[in-house]
Amino acid sequence: MPDADPYSGREQTQAKHFILSRYLERLAFKILTISELTYVDGFSGPWETKTQSFSDSSFMIAIDVLMRARRGMLEQYGKCPRIRCFFSEVDPEAFGQLRAAVAPYHTPDEGFEICTYQGRFEDAISDIKTYVGTSFALIFIDPTGWAGYAFEKIKPLLAPRKCEILINFMYAFVYRFIHSDDEDIVNSLNPILGGAGWRARLDPSAPRGVAVERLFRETLKSAGQFRFVISTKIDKSTADYPHFYIAYGTKSPDGLKTFRETEYAALRVQARIRANAKERKREDRSGTVDLFAGHDAKVQEAAIDEVVRQNTAAAATTLVQALTIHRSLSFATAVVMLLEEFVLRETDVKNICVDLAKRGIIENTWGTGNRKPQDTSLIKARK
């Protein structure tokens, strides 16, 4: 019999792991052509895994992706820069499982190193800095709450070095307490919201939950000296409500573009698995099977394209407004401006420019036929 789905009942984790796997794969093949790469997992676990091999854990997913990337580099180039993994876990029992599971993959003579650390992630920062050295680092932080990664404490790992970060902002947990007047609870959020008095720094024009998530990203951006920090909303499995946000920080426009591509694929996957989870819940309650369940999943996937269409319309308006201030913008400038604000991909921004040119709102400076703007193309409002 086939193994049970290890993500059944925790579909939001499946979406999170999809983002980690897809983005790490894209990053690895790019970085390893020019530099060594280190993957840092600050809260490795394992937690709530359903497989004996831990294939549904973040640390084993990362090992699998990086080993495949290494094989690909060796096949294509005959060599591969050194790859390192640093796994941190504070719980003694979980750490014992982690250390035993990753030990067979620690092969430093072959250029694949693994370091395990038992203790608090915040306390390992000095060790991690030494271990990372001059390599490029992707840092993955997936806590069970909002403690253990105070930005002031982990800042030396982020700035000014070459790195990117993925953080699971536990929105559902935070939202339960953001209206609390309990001083201890309020102060417990200080380390990730810029220190004491964070409520006064919230955007008063936004709902409290939205404002807190936004302040979290702004604080991360400043602490890590990131050029861009965006986030992807991951909803609960069977309820239309955010469970957490995956915040992503990068210092590179290319990173921003790649993550938006990953995000689009992840949102479609999330829509499909949530539709299936809702259907299983309905079937469990009614005791009957819906013959059109697969159709619902397709409808939900198509809804993601509607979200893109809405973002496309808003981004087009933003671009036109920007051109009333600036006489012209390079496409390279326009694309990062729009990707930072909207859930879009670079191809969507190209289509926006083509459409605006056809409507006579901006000039076509990139040519006719099937041509679309390139980085050096000028985006100019038509006189």
C-alpha positions as CSV (number, residue, x, y, z in Angstrom):
1,M,0.0,0.0,0.0
2,P,1.2,3.5,-0.7
3,D,2.4,5.6,2.2
4,A,-0.1,8.0,3.8
5,D,0.3,11.6,2.8
6,P,2.8,13.1,5.3
7,Y,1.2,16.5,4.9
8,S,-2.4,15.5,5.6
9,G,-3.7,17.9,8.2
10,R,-0.8,20.2,7.8
11,E,-1.1,21.4,4.3
12,Q,0.2,24.8,5.2
13,T,3.5,23.1,6.0
14,Q,3.5,21.6,2.6
15,A,3.2,25.0,1.0
16,K,6.0,26.3,3.2
17,H,8.3,23.4,2.2
18,F,7.4,23.9,-1.4
19,I,8.7,27.5,-1.2
20,L,11.9,26.4,0.6
21,S,12.6,23.6,-1.9
22,R,11.8,25.5,-5.1
23,Y,13.6,28.7,-4.1
24,L,16.7,26.9,-2.6
25,E,17.0,24.9,-5.9
26,R,17.0,28.0,-8.0
27,L,19.4,29.8,-5.7
28,A,21.8,26.9,-5.5
29,F,22.3,26.5,-9.2
30,K,22.9,30.2,-9.6
31,I,25.2,30.8,-6.6
32,L,27.3,27.6,-7.1
33,T,28.5,28.9,-10.4
34,I,30.4,31.7,-8.6
35,S,30.6,31.0,-4.9
36,E,30.4,28.5,-2.1
37,L,27.0,28.2,-0.5
38,T,25.9,27.7,3.1
39,Y,22.4,26.8,4.2
40,V,21.5,27.8,7.8
41,D,18.4,26.4,9.5
42,G,17.9,28.1,12.9
43,F,15.0,25.9,14.2
44,S,15.7,22.6,12.6
45,G,13.5,20.2,14.6
46,P,12.4,17.7,13.6
47,W,8.8,18.6,14.6
48,E,5.6,16.8,13.6
49,T,7.3,14.8,10.8
50,K,5.3,11.8,9.5
51,T,8.1,9.9,7.7
52,Q,10.9,7.8,9.2
53,S,13.4,9.4,6.8
54,F,12.4,12.9,7.8
55,S,11.7,13.7,4.1
56,D,8.9,16.0,5.3
57,S,11.3,18.1,7.4
58,S,13.0,21.3,6.4
59,F,16.5,20.0,7.1
60,M,16.1,16.9,5.0
61,I,14.4,18.8,2.2
62,A,17.4,21.2,2.1
63,I,19.9,18.4,2.1
64,D,18.1,16.7,-0.8
65,V,18.0,19.9,-2.9
66,L,21.6,20.8,-2.3
67,M,22.9,17.3,-3.1
68,R,20.9,17.3,-6.3
69,A,22.4,20.7,-7.1
70,R,25.9,19.4,-6.4
71,R,25.3,16.5,-8.7
72,G,24.1,18.8,-11.4
73,M,27.1,21.0,-11.1
74,L,29.5,18.1,-11.3
75,E,27.7,16.8,-14.4
76,Q,27.7,20.1,-16.2
77,Y,31.0,21.7,-15.1
78,G,33.0,18.8,-13.6
79,K,33.3,20.6,-10.3
80,C,31.3,22.2,-7.6
81,P,32.1,24.8,-4.9
82,R,31.8,23.6,-1.3
83,I,28.4,23.3,0.2
84,R,27.8,23.7,3.9
85,C,24.7,23.2,6.1
86,F,24.3,24.4,9.7
87,F,21.4,22.9,11.7
88,S,20.5,24.3,15.1
89,E,18.0,22.8,17.5
90,V,17.5,23.6,21.2
91,D,15.4,20.5,22.3
92,P,17.7,17.6,23.3
93,E,15.4,14.8,22.0
94,A,14.8,16.5,18.7
95,F,18.5,17.3,18.4
96,G,19.4,13.7,18.8
97,Q,17.1,12.7,16.0
98,L,18.5,15.5,13.8
99,R,22.1,14.6,14.4
100,A,21.6,11.0,13.6
101,A,19.5,11.7,10.5
102,V,22.1,14.1,8.9
103,A,25.3,12.3,9.9
104,P,25.4,10.1,6.7
105,Y,25.4,13.2,4.5
106,H,28.4,14.9,6.2
107,T,31.1,14.2,3.6
108,P,33.6,17.0,3.8
109,D,36.1,15.2,1.6
110,E,33.5,15.4,-1.2
111,G,32.8,19.1,-0.5
112,F,29.5,18.6,1.4
113,E,29.7,19.6,5.1
114,I,27.1,19.5,7.9
115,C,27.4,21.1,11.3
116,T,24.9,20.5,14.0
117,Y,24.4,22.7,17.1
118,Q,22.4,22.0,20.2
119,G,21.2,25.2,21.8
120,R,19.4,28.4,21.1
121,F,19.8,29.8,17.6
122,E,20.6,33.3,19.0
123,D,23.5,31.8,21.0
124,A,25.0,30.2,17.9
125,I,25.4,33.4,15.8
126,S,29.2,33.7,16.4
127,D,29.7,30.0,15.5
128,I,27.6,30.4,12.4
129,K,29.5,33.4,11.2
130,T,32.7,31.5,11.5
131,Y,31.3,28.5,9.8
132,V,29.7,30.5,6.9
133,G,33.0,32.4,6.3
134,T,32.9,34.2,2.9
135,S,30.3,31.9,1.3
136,F,26.9,33.0,0.3
137,A,24.3,32.1,2.9
138,L,20.6,31.4,2.8
139,I,19.2,31.5,6.3
140,F,15.9,29.8,7.1
141,I,14.1,30.6,10.4
142,D,11.0,28.5,11.2
143,P,10.1,28.9,14.9
144,T,7.1,27.6,16.7
145,G,6.3,31.1,18.0
146,W,8.0,34.5,17.7
147,A,10.9,34.2,20.1
148,G,14.4,33.0,19.7
149,Y,15.6,35.2,16.8
150,A,15.8,38.7,18.1
151,F,16.9,40.9,15.2
152,E,19.5,42.7,17.3
153,K,21.1,39.4,18.2
154,I,21.1,37.9,14.7
155,K,22.0,41.1,12.9
156,P,25.7,40.3,12.8
157,L,24.8,37.3,10.6
158,L,22.8,39.4,8.2
159,A,24.6,42.7,7.7
160,P,26.6,43.6,5.8
161,R,27.4,40.1,4.4
162,K,26.1,38.4,1.3
163,C,23.0,36.5,2.3
164,E,19.3,36.0,2.0
165,I,16.7,35.0,4.5
166,L,13.4,33.2,4.8
167,I,11.4,33.6,8.0
168,N,8.2,32.1,9.0
169,F,6.3,35.0,10.6
170,M,3.7,33.1,12.8
171,Y,0.9,35.5,12.1
172,A,-1.9,33.4,13.7
173,F,0.0,33.3,17.0
174,V,0.9,36.9,16.9
175,Y,-2.6,38.1,15.9
176,R,-4.0,36.4,19.0
177,F,-2.1,38.7,21.3
178,I,-1.5,42.0,19.4
179,H,-4.5,43.6,21.2
180,S,-3.4,42.4,24.6
181,D,-2.5,44.9,27.3
182,D,-0.4,42.3,29.1
183,E,3.0,44.0,29.5
184,D,4.9,40.8,29.2
185,I,3.2,39.8,26.0
186,V,3.7,43.3,24.5
187,N,7.4,43.3,25.4
188,S,7.9,39.8,24.0
189,L,7.3,41.2,20.6
190,N,9.9,44.0,21.0
191,P,12.8,41.9,19.6
192,I,11.1,41.4,16.1
193,L,9.2,44.7,15.9
194,G,12.0,47.2,16.5
195,G,12.1,47.5,20.3
196,A,9.8,49.0,22.9
197,G,7.0,51.2,21.8
198,W,6.3,49.2,18.6
199,R,2.5,49.9,18.8
200,A,3.2,53.6,18.2
201,R,5.1,52.6,15.0
202,L,2.1,50.7,13.5
203,D,0.5,52.2,10.4
204,P,-2.8,53.6,11.7
205,S,-4.4,53.4,8.3
206,A,-4.1,49.6,8.1
207,P,-5.8,46.8,10.1
208,R,-3.8,45.9,13.1
209,G,-2.8,42.5,11.8
210,V,-1.6,43.9,8.4
211,A,0.2,46.7,10.2
212,V,2.1,44.3,12.5
213,E,3.2,42.1,9.6
214,R,4.3,45.2,7.7
215,L,6.3,46.5,10.7
216,F,7.9,43.1,11.0
217,R,9.2,43.3,7.4
218,E,10.3,46.9,7.8
219,T,12.3,46.0,11.0
220,L,13.9,43.0,9.3
221,K,14.8,45.1,6.3
222,S,16.6,47.6,8.4
223,A,18.3,45.1,10.7
224,G,19.7,43.0,7.8
225,Q,20.4,45.9,5.5
226,F,18.3,44.1,2.9
227,R,17.2,46.0,-0.3
228,F,13.9,44.1,-0.5
229,V,11.8,42.3,2.0
230,I,8.5,40.9,0.8
231,S,6.2,38.2,2.1
232,T,3.9,35.4,0.9
233,K,0.7,34.7,2.8
234,I,0.0,31.0,3.6
235,D,-3.6,30.4,4.7
236,K,-4.9,27.7,7.1
237,S,-5.6,24.4,5.5
238,T,-9.4,24.5,5.6
239,A,-10.2,28.1,6.6
240,D,-9.8,31.3,4.6
241,Y,-7.5,33.0,7.2
242,P,-3.8,33.6,7.3
243,H,-1.8,31.0,9.3
244,F,1.6,32.5,8.7
245,Y,3.6,34.6,6.2
246,I,6.9,33.6,4.7
247,A,9.0,36.8,4.8
248,Y,11.9,36.9,2.3
249,G,14.8,39.3,2.4
250,T,17.4,39.9,-0.3
251,K,20.0,42.4,-1.4
252,S,19.6,41.5,-5.1
253,P,17.0,42.4,-7.8
254,D,17.6,39.0,-9.2
255,G,16.7,37.4,-5.9
256,L,13.5,39.4,-5.9
257,K,12.6,38.3,-9.4
258,T,13.3,34.6,-8.6
259,F,11.3,34.7,-5.4
260,R,8.3,36.2,-7.1
261,E,8.4,33.3,-9.6
262,T,8.6,30.8,-6.8
263,E,5.7,32.6,-5.0
264,Y,3.4,32.3,-8.0
265,A,4.0,28.5,-8.3
266,A,3.6,28.2,-4.5
267,L,0.3,30.0,-4.5
268,R,-1.1,27.7,-7.1
269,V,0.1,24.7,-5.2
270,Q,-1.4,26.1,-2.0
271,A,-4.8,26.7,-3.7
272,R,-4.9,23.1,-5.0
273,I,-3.9,21.4,-1.7
274,R,-6.3,23.6,0.3
275,A,-9.2,22.8,-2.0
276,N,-8.4,19.1,-1.6
277,A,-8.2,19.5,2.2
278,K,-11.5,21.3,2.4
279,E,-13.1,18.6,0.3
280,R,-11.7,15.8,2.5
281,K,-13.2,17.7,5.5
282,R,-16.6,17.9,3.8
283,E,-16.5,14.2,2.9
284,D,-15.6,13.3,6.5
285,R,-18.5,15.2,7.8
286,S,-21.1,14.0,5.2
287,G,-19.8,10.5,4.6
288,T,-20.2,11.0,0.8
289,V,-17.7,11.6,-2.0
290,D,-18.0,14.7,-4.2
291,L,-17.6,13.6,-7.8
292,F,-16.6,17.2,-8.8
293,A,-13.9,17.6,-6.1
294,G,-11.1,17.9,-8.7
295,H,-13.0,20.6,-10.4
296,D,-13.0,22.7,-7.2
297,A,-9.2,22.4,-7.0
298,K,-8.8,23.7,-10.6
299,V,-11.2,26.6,-9.9
300,Q,-9.1,27.6,-6.9
301,E,-5.9,27.4,-8.9
302,A,-7.5,29.7,-11.5
303,A,-8.4,32.1,-8.8
304,I,-4.7,32.8,-8.3
305,D,-4.6,34.2,-11.9
306,E,-7.4,36.5,-10.9
307,V,-5.3,37.8,-8.0
308,V,-2.5,38.4,-10.6
309,R,-4.9,40.3,-12.8
310,Q,-5.9,42.5,-9.9
311,N,-2.3,43.2,-9.0
312,T,-1.6,43.8,-12.7
313,A,-4.2,46.5,-12.9
314,A,-3.0,48.2,-9.7
315,A,0.7,48.0,-10.8
316,A,-0.2,49.6,-14.1
317,T,-1.7,52.5,-12.3
318,T,1.3,52.8,-10.0
319,L,3.7,52.8,-13.0
320,V,1.8,55.5,-14.8
321,Q,1.8,57.6,-11.7
322,A,5.5,57.1,-11.3
323,L,6.0,58.4,-14.8
324,T,4.3,61.6,-13.9
325,I,7.1,62.2,-11.4
326,H,10.0,60.8,-13.4
327,R,10.4,61.6,-17.0
328,S,11.5,58.1,-17.7
329,L,12.5,54.9,-16.0
330,S,14.6,52.0,-17.1
331,F,12.7,48.8,-17.2
332,A,15.2,47.4,-14.6
333,T,14.1,50.1,-12.2
334,A,10.4,49.8,-13.0
335,V,10.3,46.0,-12.5
336,V,11.8,46.0,-9.1
337,M,9.6,48.9,-8.0
338,L,6.5,46.9,-9.0
339,L,7.7,43.5,-7.8
340,E,8.5,44.9,-4.4
341,E,4.9,46.1,-4.0
342,F,2.7,43.7,-5.9
343,V,2.3,39.9,-6.2
344,L,3.6,39.7,-9.8
345,R,6.4,38.2,-11.9
346,E,8.8,39.9,-14.2
347,T,6.9,38.6,-17.2
348,D,3.7,40.3,-15.8
349,V,5.5,43.6,-15.7
350,K,6.7,43.2,-19.3
351,N,3.1,42.5,-20.3
352,I,2.0,45.7,-18.4
353,C,4.4,47.8,-20.4
354,V,3.3,46.2,-23.7
355,D,-0.3,46.8,-22.9
356,L,0.3,50.4,-21.9
357,A,2.2,51.0,-25.1
358,K,-0.6,49.5,-27.2
359,R,-3.1,51.8,-25.5
360,G,-0.9,54.8,-26.3
361,I,-0.1,55.6,-22.6
362,I,3.6,55.0,-22.8
363,E,6.1,54.9,-25.7
364,N,7.2,51.6,-27.3
365,T,11.0,51.9,-27.0
366,W,11.7,48.2,-27.4
367,G,10.5,47.4,-30.9
368,T,7.6,45.7,-32.6
369,G,6.4,42.2,-33.1
370,N,6.7,39.9,-30.1
371,R,9.5,42.0,-28.5
372,K,9.1,43.0,-24.9
373,P,11.1,45.4,-22.7
374,Q,14.5,44.4,-21.5
375,D,16.5,45.8,-18.5
376,T,17.9,48.7,-20.5
377,S,14.7,49.7,-22.3
378,L,13.3,53.1,-21.3
379,I,9.8,53.3,-20.0
380,K,8.5,56.8,-21.0
381,A,5.1,58.4,-20.9
382,R,3.8,59.3,-24.3
383,K,3.8,63.1,-24.8
